[in-house]
Amino acid sequence: MKKFIFNTFIFIIILISLIWIYTKGGNSVLREYLGPNTQQQIDQSFKNALERDYTTLILGNSRIYRGINPDLCCSPSYNFAHDNDSYNQIYYKLKYILNCKKNIKNIILGVDYFQFSFISENRNYAYGKHLGKEYLKDYDYSFNYFYEYENIRGINKFLTIYRASKEIIQKNETSKKTTLKGNGQYLMPIPNMQKAKLTRDPKRLLIQEKYFSQIIELCKERNVNVFLVMPPLQAEEIMLYNEDVIKEFENYIKSFSADYIDYYNYSSTGLFTSNDFTDITHLNCSGADKFSRFINDSIESCYNYY
């Protein structure tokens, strides 16, 4: 009986060890196949932001994260945007960079009709350790927000690792890999043009209005030029907002008019087509380069941009 128990114990230890090795090794496979997960993206983004030299900081949500290529900006630039970033995240990220003594002369700040309508918390396990307790005061947690976890868990993760390993071995060209460039831009090269149902809420939360105002005020205090940029939208998305909503939003943004602030709205310029998008709302690689050139051409003559 003792021998059976001992053998069972050894078997369990070996099984757990194999699962651990498989999972840890699988993380590298997943990164090769899918690209960096959310935790890895945010950690790398902060690391690059500190290691690189630049005078223009780019901030915003996923449209900016994918849609602006800093290499096409005349001034040295870094894309510090991320998926679902609204103005509370953006404020603390800007403050973080300025407190790290970066010589920021300009920010390119994304604005979106729906970007004031929510306060996102689903990446705070990653943001919490970088932005600290002051940032987290706006959230009421009953869980450990410093807990680091992967996007794919359980049996789904094992199956994904298996499929990814098989595809890498076969060198299948349909790999889903995404890339986080050293300049901060996130690339998703595989198109997904399925017509997903979009829902957009144009209301503005007071907390996001507060942080938007604080961003503008912080830039004024630090003599930083602000370039507010509305990315291009496809017709299906722009139709979600009626004329009154658009007009009211424009009036709100223009209420921040100042010598150090410029606003560029590309939402419905007609300069972009579906061929410029990788999905219903995000620009593809070539579309992002096209958009980046438009932005640069619009603002390169502004004072102190270089």
N, C-alpha and C positions, 0 to 999 in steps of 0.2 A: 504493500500500500504506500509506504514511504517513497519507494522507487517510482511508483506511478505519479505521485504528487510532484516529486522532484522533476521528472521528465516533462510533466504538464507545465510546470513553472518555466523550465528552460524553453519549451516550445513557445509559450506566450511571450517570453522575453525576446526570442528570435523574431517572432511575428511582428511584435511592436517595433523592433529595430528595423525590420525590412520596410514596414509601412512608413516609418519616419524617414528612412533613406529615400524611399520612392517619392514621398511627398516633397522633401527638400530638393531632390534632384528634379522633380517635376516642376518646381517653381521656375527653374532655369529654362525648362522646355516650354512652359507657358509663356515666359517672356519672349523667347525666340519666336513662338508661334503667334501670340496675340499682341506682343508689345508690352510695355510696362503697365502694371495695374495702378489703381488710383493712389495707393500708398507710395508706390515707387515714383509715380509722376510728381507728386507733391514734394517728396523728399528731394528728388533730383532737381526740381524747379528751384527750391530754396538754396540748394547747394550751388547751382549754377549762378543764381542771382548774386551770391556773395563772391564768387570766384571771378566773374567777368567784369570788365570795365565798360561803362555805357553812360550816356547822359540823358537818354530818353527811355522812360519806363512805360511799358504797354500793359494796361490793366483792363479786365472785363470778363465776360462769361465765355461759354464754349465757342460762340461765333468769332470772338476776338482771338481766343486761344488757338483755333484752327485757321483763322482768316487773315492774320497779319504776319508777314514774314519780315522779321527785323533786318535781315540781310539786304532788303530793298529800301531801307530807310537811309537817308543821307547822313544823319547823325548816328553814332554808335547807339544801338538800341537793344533792349531785352524784353521779351514777351513773358510777363509774369501773370498772365490770365489763367483761368481754369474753369472747368465745367461748373455751371450753376453759381458761380461767384456773383453775389450781389454786393451792395455798397458797404455793408458791414465788413465782409471779408476784405473788400478792396481797400477800405480805410486802414485796417490794421496791417495789411500787407505793405501799403505805401508808407505807413508810419515805421514799420519794421525796417524797410530799406533806407529811409532817411536817417533812422537812428543808428544804422550801420555805417554812417558817414559816406554814403554813395553820393557822388556829385551829380544829382539829378537836376537838369535844367528844364525838362519837359515831361509831361505825361500824355500819352494817348489813352483816353478813357472811353471805353465802350458804353453806349447807352442803348436801351431797348425798351420798346413799349411795355413789356411785361416785367422788366427787371426789378422794379420796385415792389412787386406784388407778393413776395415771399421772403422768408428768412430760412435759408437752407442749413441743415445740421448734419446731413448724412456723410460729411467728410471730416467731421470734427475730431474723429479718432486720429486723423493725420494733421489737421490744422492746429489742434490743441497744443501739441508739443512744440510747435514752431512759434505760435502767436501768443501762447500763455494764458494766464488766468484773466487778464483784463478783457481779452477777446471773448472768453467763455462766459463772462458775466451775463450776457444776453440770453443764455440758454439755461434751462432748468433740467438737470440730468439726474436720472436714477440709475445710471450705468457708468461703467468706467470708460470715459471717452478717450483715454490714452491707449486703449486696447488696440493693438495692431492686428488686422485680419486680412485675409485674401478675399477677392471678389467672388471666387468660385470655391465652394466648400463641399464636404461630404462626398457622396458617391458621384455627384456631378463633376467634381474636381478630378476624381480618378478617371472617369470616362473621357474628360477633356484632355487630360494628360496623355491618355492612350491614343486618342485621335490625333493630337498634335504631334506626338512622337512618330506615328505612322506617316503623317503627311510630310514631316521634315525629312524622314528617311527616303520617302518617294520623291522628294523635291517637287511637290505639287505646287503649281503656280497660283493656286487659289488660296494660299496662305493669307490669314487675316491680320498679319502683323501691322501694328501701328508704330509710329516713331516719335519720340520726344527729342527734338533737335537741341543742340547745345545753346542755341539762341532763344530757347523757350517755346518755340512754336511746336504744336502737336499736329502730326500728320496722320490722317486716316485715308490711305490711298485706295482702298477697295470701295467702289460705289455701292450705295444701298438706296436706290431710288424708289423703293416701295412707298406708296402714298399713305404714310402713317397719318392717323387722325390727330390733328393738332388742337390743343386747347390753350388759349392765352387769356390771362387775366390782366387788364390794363390798370387796375386800381393801384394806388400807391400807399404802402404802409408808412405810418409816421416814422417808424424806426429807420426805414431805408431813406426816407427824405432827410432825416436828421444826419445820417452818415454821409449822404451825398453832399449836404451842406458843409459838413466837417472836412470832407476831402477838398472841396473848393477853398475853404478857409485855410486849411493846412498848406495848400499850394501857394496861397497868397502870402502867408507868413514866411515861407521858405523861398519866395521869388521863383516859383516853378510855373512855367507856361502850361496851360491846360488846353488840349485839343479833344473836344467831345466828338465822338464818331458813332454814327448809326450805321451798322453794316447793311448790305443789300438783302432784300427779302424777295422770295418768290411770290408770284401773284396769289397763290393759295393761302399764303400766310398774311400778306398785307390786307387781304379781304376780310380777315378776322376782326379788323378794327374799323369802326365806322368813322366818318369824316369828323364828327364832333370829338371823338377820342383822340384822333391824330392832332387836331387843331389845339385841343387843350394841353396835350403833351408838349407840343411845340412851344406854346406860350410858357409852360412851366420851365422848360430847359432855357428858353431865351430870357427868363427872369433873372438868370445868373450872369447876364451879360456884363463883361468887364474887359479892360484892356488886355488882360493876360489870358482871356478865354476866347476860343473860337469853336464854332459848332458846324459840323458837316454831316448832312443827312443823305445817305446813299440808299435808303430803303426802297425807293421806287423811282430810281433815275432812268431805268430802261437800258442801262449800260451792261447789265448782267442777264444771262439766260440760264435755262436749266442745265446747260452744258458746263456751267461754272460751279455747279453744286455736286457734292458727293451724296447728299440725302436731301430731305425736304427743307432743311433749314441751314445746313453748314456748307461753306465753300469747299471745293476740292483743292488740290495742290495748285493747279494752274489758275483757278479762280482766286485763290488767296494771293498769289503773286500779282494778278491783275488788280485786285483790290488794294494791295499794298502800294503799288505804283500810283494809283489814283490818290491815295492818302498822302503819299510823299509829295506828289506834284502840287497838291492843295496847300500843304503847310510848309514846304521847304523855304519859302521866301519870308516866313515869319521871323520876327526878331529873336535872336539867340537860339535858333533851332540847331545850328551846327555846334 
